[in-house]
Amino acid sequence: LCSSSHLPTLLTMTDIVISTAAGHGGELIQSLCIGSGRFLRAVLVPFLSSSKPAVFQTRGRSFLDSFANQPAIDAPPLSYAVDTIQYNGATTTSDVEIYGAGTLGSSGGRQSLLTLASSMKSLEIIGLGVTEAGLASADTQCMRDLTELLYTIYKSPSIECSNPNGRICVVNTDNVPNNGNVIREHVLWNALHSYSGEDDDGGFQKFIEERVSFLNSMVDRITSSRPKSNGLVPLCEPLPAKALVLCDPGGDLPAWMSGSSDLQLMHGVKIRQSTNELDRDIALKLRVANGTHTAIAHAMALSSLANTESLSGDSSTAELLMKYLDDLFTGQILPGAICDGMSEEETNAVWKDWRQRLRHPHFGLSAFFITQNGAAKCGIRLGPTIASLLSRDADNEDHPLSVSMAFAVAAILRFFTPIKGNGFELPSGDSKRGVYVGMLDKTDIVTEDSEVVYADGLRFNLHRRWYEFRCDCSVSRTETLPEALSKCGTSQLESLINSYLLNSQGGNLQAYVGGLPSDAKEITLLDEFACAISVLYKRMMNGEAALTLVQEITSKQGLYANGFNTPCNKLLTE
């Protein structure tokens, strides 16, 4: 069915809309996207513009319906808006062109995608905007939809692929490790178990193995949504240097994509030729960007600095916290990365890019939101640096780990320590299973007496100095980390911290020290690190604010003669 008011512009049916600029039945479309998430629309789709992309929402139809009132002009493509908040506070809006939109939330919508695919003359890219849940198994709806789409293409010999090796490239926009490999395994499983009756000769499986390339990728651009847009308009930070990194060892990507460095630069895309290069990009993102994020978020939240925008500007607090992060990077993260074969130049470039993003004065993130799963993130994001430094400097006179790293871990443990009554005004409402309540530091910050929900029903109230958190990190068969911390005496603290550092759900250092003898130098270094953490943690638990401790360490007085670069073993006399 066609809408008479849109005949010059659109081919409109119940579950799909195709621009007449895409040719008869969409035959000129050369890339298809399953998913309409904000990141996919803000990064991948603009990069695919020359291949006339079509975007299909996986559930619902809000994205599809948003094109119902687009003006009728001579055969234009469709377009949607993407907002970017610049560092000066100005918001710029880009109109991203696509050539089709649809929904997979109905049987009619899924059939419309398959009909479109069978009408296309050529297909270069299939984009997937699905999260970790969508890649959890071969049986998720997204994996079934992708397999069915590829089967339709397999059964349509008229569809060509102009890519250098004739292989359709599948690109995912979620940071699931080895996402391309995961998707390939799921699709092959579906082909074997769901299409074997229709494909007894194994032709479909052979098609997937020989004619489809599943690229591993990394994505990194913070996106939100324009207020009152119902999530339809992505609201983004300025484009980072590595918004999208694609690993294409076989040279399967279209020539227009892989051969144009200007196009890649314009869209924040990096194309790598080897798995090692992508692994290095991922490691640097985890250690530099994610690591400093985790290191600062807990201290900020405890200090009632609820948003990372507090790191911008030239306030004394911003300068103090950035000095801490600079020391953490230069004294720990950088040498750890170099120890593991990453170049100093590249590591510094990642920090320079991330440091600017972190200090964006108009596009911050909730510090409390970042603390989610912080006990495990410590091991994932800071653990590799800790392990690298312990390995590199096991025979050095000074401890390879500095106060900056000990403070990061101590602040995480302090954040995940629950409180009991003791005259403190706890939040009202029914207690929720698995939810603990923590106490914020005393500050001079004036705040309203209001509850703020920061994630999954968790709340905080800066005025009354409480916050809720979840933490399922177990340090024994019967106790979680918060439960153990809440009743741990001083004499058991170092042992508890050591257990946390070795726990796979915590510091995740068991793989590093698991095979070493008990008298190994590395074991001693880890014990000393736990002791240094306990010194800082006890001071926080005795009422010293995290910011006050940062100020003292930065002043380079007493034991902290080298500030945050003071070796951990210098604290053992305290």
PLY file of the C-alpha trace (Angstrom):
ply
format ascii 1.0
element vertex 574
property float x
property float y
property float z
element edge 573
property int vertex1
property int vertex2
end_header
0.00 0.00 0.00
1.25 3.46 -0.84
0.38 6.71 0.86
-0.74 9.18 -1.81
0.82 12.15 0.03
4.23 10.45 -0.08
4.19 8.85 -3.54
7.05 11.02 -4.88
9.21 10.06 -1.94
8.45 6.74 -0.31
7.29 3.24 -0.93
5.30 2.73 2.26
3.91 -0.50 3.64
2.75 -1.41 7.10
6.14 -2.56 8.42
8.65 -0.95 6.05
9.29 2.33 4.28
11.68 2.62 1.34
12.82 5.81 -0.33
12.17 5.89 -4.06
15.80 7.07 -4.28
16.66 3.45 -3.48
15.32 2.29 -6.83
12.57 -0.15 -7.58
11.76 -2.14 -4.45
14.98 -0.91 -2.79
17.25 -2.58 -5.35
19.99 0.07 -4.92
20.34 -0.48 -1.17
23.71 -2.11 -0.43
23.82 -2.34 3.36
21.31 -3.54 5.93
21.31 -2.88 9.67
19.53 -5.08 12.19
18.96 -2.87 15.22
18.40 0.85 15.56
20.29 1.59 18.77
21.74 5.02 19.39
25.36 4.01 18.81
24.61 2.25 15.54
22.68 5.29 14.30
25.33 7.76 15.52
28.47 6.00 14.27
28.01 3.02 11.93
25.14 4.22 9.74
26.78 7.58 8.86
29.90 5.65 7.85
27.76 3.46 5.55
26.09 6.39 3.80
27.58 5.70 0.36
26.15 2.17 0.39
22.56 3.44 0.82
21.79 1.75 4.16
18.42 0.56 5.44
17.81 0.24 9.20
15.48 -2.25 10.87
14.39 -1.87 14.50
14.52 -5.22 16.31
11.50 -4.61 18.56
8.67 -2.11 18.34
8.20 0.38 15.53
8.95 3.85 16.95
11.92 4.36 14.62
9.90 3.30 11.59
6.94 5.49 12.54
9.20 8.53 12.94
9.38 8.77 9.13
5.63 9.00 8.66
5.63 12.78 8.45
8.78 13.42 6.46
8.13 16.01 3.73
7.53 14.87 0.17
10.19 16.19 -2.20
11.71 14.78 -5.35
12.93 11.31 -4.46
15.04 12.12 -1.39
16.48 9.56 0.98
15.01 9.37 4.46
16.89 11.10 7.26
17.07 11.18 11.03
18.78 13.60 13.41
21.88 13.06 15.56
22.84 15.72 18.14
26.43 16.36 19.22
27.28 18.52 22.23
30.52 20.31 21.44
33.10 21.17 24.10
31.96 24.81 24.06
28.41 23.78 24.91
26.92 24.28 21.45
24.72 21.51 20.09
25.10 20.66 16.42
22.59 18.49 14.61
23.43 16.22 11.69
20.87 14.73 9.36
21.86 11.16 8.58
20.49 9.77 5.33
19.14 6.25 4.99
17.18 4.63 2.21
14.87 2.34 4.10
13.47 1.70 7.56
11.53 -1.15 9.03
10.75 -3.26 12.05
11.48 -6.87 12.91
9.00 -6.70 15.77
6.29 -8.38 13.71
6.12 -11.29 11.29
5.17 -8.85 8.56
8.21 -6.73 9.32
10.56 -9.70 9.16
9.03 -10.74 5.84
9.47 -7.19 4.54
13.21 -7.39 5.29
13.51 -10.68 3.44
11.54 -9.32 0.49
13.80 -6.27 0.36
16.92 -8.46 0.53
15.75 -10.61 -2.37
15.16 -7.44 -4.43
18.63 -6.00 -3.89
21.25 -6.16 -6.62
24.23 -6.05 -4.27
24.95 -6.35 -0.55
28.20 -5.18 1.06
27.57 -4.75 4.80
25.19 -6.13 7.42
25.33 -4.05 10.59
24.19 -5.47 13.93
23.19 -3.11 16.71
22.55 -5.71 19.37
23.81 -5.90 22.94
25.45 -8.71 24.86
22.04 -10.26 25.54
21.39 -10.54 21.81
24.63 -12.47 21.36
24.11 -14.72 24.38
23.17 -17.77 22.29
22.29 -18.91 18.80
18.65 -18.99 19.85
18.19 -15.26 20.46
15.78 -13.56 18.09
18.53 -11.43 16.59
20.70 -14.44 15.73
17.69 -16.22 14.22
16.82 -13.11 12.19
20.39 -12.77 10.93
20.54 -16.44 9.96
17.24 -16.18 8.09
18.44 -13.06 6.27
21.64 -14.81 5.19
19.64 -17.83 4.05
17.46 -15.56 1.90
20.59 -14.06 0.35
22.02 -17.55 -0.20
18.83 -18.51 -2.05
18.91 -15.34 -4.18
21.76 -15.88 -6.67
21.02 -12.54 -8.34
22.45 -10.71 -5.30
26.09 -9.89 -5.87
28.76 -8.62 -3.48
31.21 -6.08 -4.89
33.59 -6.34 -1.95
37.20 -7.23 -2.92
36.84 -10.93 -2.05
33.12 -11.14 -2.74
32.35 -11.65 0.95
29.50 -9.87 2.74
30.86 -8.21 5.90
28.93 -8.48 9.18
29.78 -5.70 11.66
28.55 -5.57 15.26
28.41 -2.44 17.42
28.75 -3.89 20.90
31.93 -4.54 22.88
31.40 -8.25 23.39
34.90 -9.79 23.16
35.55 -11.37 19.76
32.02 -10.44 18.73
32.51 -11.42 15.10
33.68 -14.91 16.07
30.74 -15.28 18.45
28.21 -14.29 15.79
29.79 -16.63 13.23
29.52 -19.59 15.62
25.86 -18.81 16.36
24.93 -18.47 12.68
26.71 -21.70 11.75
24.94 -23.51 14.59
21.58 -22.24 13.34
22.44 -23.22 9.79
23.27 -26.74 10.91
20.33 -27.26 13.23
17.54 -25.19 11.69
18.21 -25.38 7.96
19.68 -28.85 7.51
16.38 -30.24 6.20
16.24 -27.56 3.51
19.96 -27.77 2.82
21.00 -31.40 2.89
24.09 -30.77 0.79
25.53 -28.27 3.30
25.48 -25.48 0.75
24.19 -22.89 3.20
26.94 -23.64 5.71
29.51 -23.46 2.94
28.05 -20.10 1.87
28.46 -18.74 5.41
32.02 -20.03 5.66
33.14 -18.78 2.26
30.94 -15.82 1.35
30.39 -14.07 4.70
33.05 -12.34 6.81
32.24 -11.75 10.48
34.49 -8.92 11.64
35.58 -8.45 15.23
35.19 -4.87 16.38
35.48 -2.34 19.19
33.18 0.62 19.74
33.63 3.71 21.89
31.38 6.76 21.77
29.27 7.91 24.70
25.69 8.40 23.54
22.51 9.44 25.26
19.29 10.79 23.74
17.85 14.23 23.16
15.47 15.18 25.99
11.82 14.55 25.15
12.70 12.67 21.97
11.59 9.27 23.33
15.05 7.96 22.52
14.71 8.67 18.80
17.43 11.33 18.57
20.91 10.26 19.69
22.73 12.84 21.81
26.49 12.33 21.64
29.87 13.54 22.71
32.16 14.76 19.90
33.42 11.91 17.76
36.41 10.16 19.43
39.47 9.09 17.47
38.46 5.42 17.79
34.68 5.45 17.79
34.64 2.25 15.73
37.57 -0.12 15.18
37.15 -2.95 12.66
39.50 -5.90 12.29
39.66 -6.95 8.64
42.59 -9.39 8.30
41.25 -10.80 5.04
40.78 -7.45 3.31
37.04 -8.13 2.88
35.65 -4.64 3.49
34.52 -2.54 0.51
37.34 -0.64 -1.17
35.60 2.70 -0.62
35.66 1.97 3.11
39.12 0.50 3.65
40.90 2.64 1.06
39.90 6.09 2.24
41.79 7.36 5.29
39.92 10.69 5.03
36.55 8.94 5.26
37.74 6.90 8.23
39.03 10.02 9.99
35.77 11.84 9.35
33.76 9.10 11.04
36.19 8.11 13.82
36.86 4.71 12.26
40.05 2.67 12.39
40.54 -0.43 10.24
43.05 -2.97 11.49
44.64 -5.74 9.46
45.50 -8.09 12.33
43.90 -9.45 15.46
46.89 -8.28 17.49
46.20 -4.67 16.48
42.57 -4.90 17.57
43.56 -6.62 20.80
45.90 -3.71 21.50
43.11 -1.19 20.86
40.83 -3.06 23.25
43.53 -3.37 25.90
44.29 0.36 25.73
40.61 1.25 25.98
40.24 -0.98 29.04
43.40 0.20 30.78
43.36 3.89 29.91
39.77 5.02 29.41
37.83 2.43 31.40
40.57 2.11 34.03
40.72 5.81 34.87
36.92 5.99 34.76
36.66 3.28 37.41
39.52 4.77 39.44
37.88 8.18 39.71
34.15 7.34 39.84
34.06 5.84 43.33
36.04 8.67 44.90
33.81 11.21 43.15
30.60 9.51 44.23
31.78 9.32 47.85
32.53 13.05 47.64
29.00 13.90 46.39
30.41 14.82 42.98
27.60 13.07 41.16
28.65 13.83 37.58
31.97 13.72 35.75
31.33 17.28 34.60
32.92 18.17 37.95
36.27 17.30 36.34
35.98 20.16 33.85
37.07 23.75 34.35
39.78 25.10 36.59
38.23 24.62 40.02
40.55 23.43 42.75
38.60 20.17 43.02
38.84 19.49 39.28
42.56 20.21 39.25
43.11 18.01 42.30
41.29 15.01 40.84
42.88 15.40 37.41
46.32 15.57 39.06
45.50 12.22 40.67
44.46 10.71 37.34
47.49 12.12 35.54
49.74 10.51 38.14
47.85 7.22 37.91
48.30 7.23 34.15
51.94 8.31 33.92
53.12 6.33 36.95
51.14 3.09 36.54
49.02 2.67 33.42
51.61 3.92 30.91
54.56 1.82 32.16
52.27 -1.21 32.52
51.12 -0.85 28.91
54.68 -0.46 27.67
55.66 -3.56 29.66
53.03 -5.50 27.70
54.27 -4.36 24.30
52.10 -1.31 23.67
53.90 1.73 22.32
54.41 4.80 24.48
53.24 7.04 21.64
49.98 5.18 21.08
49.23 4.88 24.81
49.80 8.60 25.31
47.56 9.36 22.32
44.74 7.31 23.86
45.11 9.18 27.17
45.15 12.57 25.43
41.94 11.74 23.57
40.22 10.26 26.65
41.37 13.03 28.99
39.60 15.61 26.84
36.46 13.50 26.67
36.51 12.92 30.42
36.60 16.67 31.06
33.74 17.57 28.72
31.99 20.39 30.62
28.59 19.78 29.03
28.43 16.02 28.51
29.23 14.19 31.71
28.18 10.82 33.06
26.80 9.93 36.45
29.64 8.92 38.76
27.22 6.63 40.59
26.23 4.99 37.29
29.89 4.25 36.54
30.31 2.52 39.94
27.96 -0.30 38.92
29.74 -3.65 39.15
32.79 -1.73 40.31
34.21 -4.60 42.36
34.56 -6.71 39.21
35.55 -3.76 37.00
38.54 -3.23 39.27
39.94 -6.56 38.11
38.91 -6.15 34.48
40.18 -2.58 34.08
42.92 -2.09 36.68
43.96 -5.72 37.13
45.99 -5.97 33.88
48.08 -2.95 34.87
48.65 -4.31 38.38
49.73 -7.69 37.02
52.03 -6.09 34.42
53.83 -3.96 36.98
54.25 -6.77 39.48
55.77 -8.92 36.76
58.06 -6.20 35.43
59.52 -5.01 38.71
59.54 -8.06 40.94
63.24 -7.51 41.70
63.14 -3.73 42.02
63.98 -2.22 45.41
60.94 0.05 45.39
57.47 -1.40 45.09
56.28 -1.24 41.45
52.77 -0.27 42.52
52.29 3.26 43.75
49.91 5.02 46.09
47.77 6.08 43.10
46.80 2.45 42.42
46.36 1.63 46.10
44.06 4.64 46.48
41.96 3.54 43.50
41.34 0.11 45.03
40.81 1.53 48.54
38.15 3.94 47.23
36.36 1.06 45.49
36.36 -0.98 48.73
35.19 2.03 50.72
32.30 2.56 48.29
31.19 -1.06 48.60
31.23 -1.04 52.40
27.67 -0.89 53.75
26.60 0.91 56.88
24.26 0.01 59.69
22.01 2.29 61.69
24.29 3.86 64.30
22.13 6.97 64.34
22.54 7.46 60.58
19.30 8.23 58.75
18.73 5.35 56.35
16.50 5.63 53.26
12.84 4.90 53.60
11.04 2.17 51.72
11.04 -1.59 51.68
14.42 -3.27 51.81
15.38 -4.89 48.53
17.21 -8.18 48.36
20.82 -7.76 47.40
20.80 -3.98 47.84
23.14 -2.40 50.38
23.32 1.15 51.70
26.54 3.14 51.93
27.41 6.45 53.56
28.85 9.44 51.69
31.68 11.60 52.99
30.93 14.85 54.77
31.35 17.74 52.34
30.57 21.44 52.06
28.53 20.87 48.91
24.99 22.25 49.26
22.45 19.83 47.83
18.69 19.43 47.72
16.99 16.85 49.89
15.90 14.57 47.07
16.34 10.99 45.96
17.91 10.33 42.57
17.59 7.01 40.75
20.87 6.31 38.97
20.49 2.75 37.66
18.16 -0.21 37.89
16.16 1.29 40.77
19.24 2.17 42.84
19.08 5.58 44.52
21.19 8.17 46.27
20.45 11.24 48.37
23.38 13.65 48.62
21.71 15.80 51.26
21.16 12.87 53.62
24.47 11.28 52.61
23.33 7.81 51.61
23.41 5.72 48.48
22.32 2.24 47.48
24.45 -0.28 45.64
24.59 -3.90 44.58
27.63 -6.13 44.74
27.60 -9.91 44.31
31.37 -10.39 44.47
31.94 -13.32 46.84
35.07 -13.50 48.96
34.08 -16.78 50.59
31.48 -19.50 50.15
29.11 -17.71 52.49
29.90 -13.99 52.25
29.82 -11.26 49.66
32.44 -8.53 49.68
30.10 -5.95 51.32
29.09 -8.41 54.04
32.71 -9.25 54.79
33.81 -5.60 54.83
30.96 -4.57 57.14
32.16 -6.83 59.95
35.87 -7.18 59.26
38.16 -6.26 62.12
41.44 -4.46 61.65
43.51 -7.59 62.13
41.69 -9.45 59.34
41.53 -6.56 56.86
44.73 -7.25 54.95
43.76 -10.90 54.53
40.31 -9.89 53.25
41.79 -7.42 50.77
44.21 -10.08 49.57
41.32 -12.48 49.06
39.49 -9.81 47.08
42.51 -9.11 44.88
42.85 -12.81 44.05
39.12 -13.38 43.49
38.01 -13.89 39.88
35.01 -11.64 40.60
37.24 -8.98 42.14
40.86 -8.05 41.50
41.21 -11.12 39.28
44.94 -11.60 39.99
44.68 -15.33 40.70
45.79 -16.17 37.16
48.93 -14.10 37.73
50.08 -15.52 41.08
48.26 -18.85 41.11
51.23 -20.93 40.02
53.90 -19.13 42.03
55.45 -20.56 45.20
54.36 -18.95 48.47
57.77 -17.36 49.00
57.97 -15.79 45.53
58.84 -12.12 45.37
55.58 -11.43 43.51
53.56 -12.88 46.41
55.36 -10.59 48.83
54.70 -7.61 46.57
51.01 -8.48 46.42
50.86 -8.77 50.21
52.51 -5.35 50.53
50.05 -3.89 48.03
47.14 -5.25 50.11
48.71 -3.69 53.20
49.00 -0.28 51.50
45.36 -0.50 50.40
44.34 -1.31 53.97
46.18 1.78 55.28
44.22 4.09 52.98
40.95 2.20 53.41
41.12 2.39 57.22
41.66 6.13 57.07
38.57 6.50 54.89
36.51 4.31 57.19
37.69 6.33 60.20
35.99 9.40 58.76
38.60 10.98 56.50
37.00 12.15 53.28
38.39 10.81 50.01
39.04 14.34 48.75
40.90 15.24 51.95
43.12 12.21 51.47
43.74 13.15 47.82
44.75 16.64 48.94
47.15 15.28 51.56
48.80 12.86 49.15
49.11 15.50 46.43
50.82 17.89 48.87
53.73 15.41 49.11
54.01 15.57 52.88
55.20 12.91 55.33
55.01 9.37 53.97
53.75 10.69 50.63
57.01 12.41 49.67
56.43 11.61 45.99
52.72 12.26 46.08
50.67 9.65 44.26
53.88 8.26 42.78
55.06 7.18 46.24
55.80 3.42 46.20
53.31 1.33 48.17
55.94 -0.10 50.50
56.53 3.38 51.95
53.11 3.11 53.63
53.94 -0.03 55.56
55.33 1.96 58.47
52.04 3.82 59.02
0 1
1 2
2 3
3 4
4 5
5 6
6 7
7 8
8 9
9 10
10 11
11 12
12 13
13 14
14 15
15 16
16 17
17 18
18 19
19 20
20 21
21 22
22 23
23 24
24 25
25 26
26 27
27 28
28 29
29 30
30 31
31 32
32 33
33 34
34 35
35 36
36 37
37 38
38 39
39 40
40 41
41 42
42 43
43 44
44 45
45 46
46 47
47 48
48 49
49 50
50 51
51 52
52 53
53 54
54 55
55 56
56 57
57 58
58 59
59 60
60 61
61 62
62 63
63 64
64 65
65 66
66 67
67 68
68 69
69 70
70 71
71 72
72 73
73 74
74 75
75 76
76 77
77 78
78 79
79 80
80 81
81 82
82 83
83 84
84 85
85 86
86 87
87 88
88 89
89 90
90 91
91 92
92 93
93 94
94 95
95 96
96 97
97 98
98 99
99 100
100 101
101 102
102 103
103 104
104 105
105 106
106 107
107 108
108 109
109 110
110 111
111 112
112 113
113 114
114 115
115 116
116 117
117 118
118 119
119 120
120 121
121 122
122 123
123 124
124 125
125 126
126 127
127 128
128 129
129 130
130 131
131 132
132 133
133 134
134 135
135 136
136 137
137 138
138 139
139 140
140 141
141 142
142 143
143 144
144 145
145 146
146 147
147 148
148 149
149 150
150 151
151 152
152 153
153 154
154 155
155 156
156 157
157 158
158 159
159 160
160 161
161 162
162 163
163 164
164 165
165 166
166 167
167 168
168 169
169 170
170 171
171 172
172 173
173 174
174 175
175 176
176 177
177 178
178 179
179 180
180 181
181 182
182 183
183 184
184 185
185 186
186 187
187 188
188 189
189 190
190 191
191 192
192 193
193 194
194 195
195 196
196 197
197 198
198 199
199 200
200 201
201 202
202 203
203 204
204 205
205 206
206 207
207 208
208 209
209 210
210 211
211 212
212 213
213 214
214 215
215 216
216 217
217 218
218 219
219 220
220 221
221 222
222 223
223 224
224 225
225 226
226 227
227 228
228 229
229 230
230 231
231 232
232 233
233 234
234 235
235 236
236 237
237 238
238 239
239 240
240 241
241 242
242 243
243 244
244 245
245 246
246 247
247 248
248 249
249 250
250 251
251 252
252 253
253 254
254 255
255 256
256 257
257 258
258 259
259 260
260 261
261 262
262 263
263 264
264 265
265 266
266 267
267 268
268 269
269 270
270 271
271 272
272 273
273 274
274 275
275 276
276 277
277 278
278 279
279 280
280 281
281 282
282 283
283 284
284 285
285 286
286 287
287 288
288 289
289 290
290 291
291 292
292 293
293 294
294 295
295 296
296 297
297 298
298 299
299 300
300 301
301 302
302 303
303 304
304 305
305 306
306 307
307 308
308 309
309 310
310 311
311 312
312 313
313 314
314 315
315 316
316 317
317 318
318 319
319 320
320 321
321 322
322 323
323 324
324 325
325 326
326 327
327 328
328 329
329 330
330 331
331 332
332 333
333 334
334 335
335 336
336 337
337 338
338 339
339 340
340 341
341 342
342 343
343 344
344 345
345 346
346 347
347 348
348 349
349 350
350 351
351 352
352 353
353 354
354 355
355 356
356 357
357 358
358 359
359 360
360 361
361 362
362 363
363 364
364 365
365 366
366 367
367 368
368 369
369 370
370 371
371 372
372 373
373 374
374 375
375 376
376 377
377 378
378 379
379 380
380 381
381 382
382 383
383 384
384 385
385 386
386 387
387 388
388 389
389 390
390 391
391 392
392 393
393 394
394 395
395 396
396 397
397 398
398 399
399 400
400 401
401 402
402 403
403 404
404 405
405 406
406 407
407 408
408 409
409 410
410 411
411 412
412 413
413 414
414 415
415 416
416 417
417 418
418 419
419 420
420 421
421 422
422 423
423 424
424 425
425 426
426 427
427 428
428 429
429 430
430 431
431 432
432 433
433 434
434 435
435 436
436 437
437 438
438 439
439 440
440 441
441 442
442 443
443 444
444 445
445 446
446 447
447 448
448 449
449 450
450 451
451 452
452 453
453 454
454 455
455 456
456 457
457 458
458 459
459 460
460 461
461 462
462 463
463 464
464 465
465 466
466 467
467 468
468 469
469 470
470 471
471 472
472 473
473 474
474 475
475 476
476 477
477 478
478 479
479 480
480 481
481 482
482 483
483 484
484 485
485 486
486 487
487 488
488 489
489 490
490 491
491 492
492 493
493 494
494 495
495 496
496 497
497 498
498 499
499 500
500 501
501 502
502 503
503 504
504 505
505 506
506 507
507 508
508 509
509 510
510 511
511 512
512 513
513 514
514 515
515 516
516 517
517 518
518 519
519 520
520 521
521 522
522 523
523 524
524 525
525 526
526 527
527 528
528 529
529 530
530 531
531 532
532 533
533 534
534 535
535 536
536 537
537 538
538 539
539 540
540 541
541 542
542 543
543 544
544 545
545 546
546 547
547 548
548 549
549 550
550 551
551 552
552 553
553 554
554 555
555 556
556 557
557 558
558 559
559 560
560 561
561 562
562 563
563 564
564 565
565 566
566 567
567 568
568 569
569 570
570 571
571 572
572 573
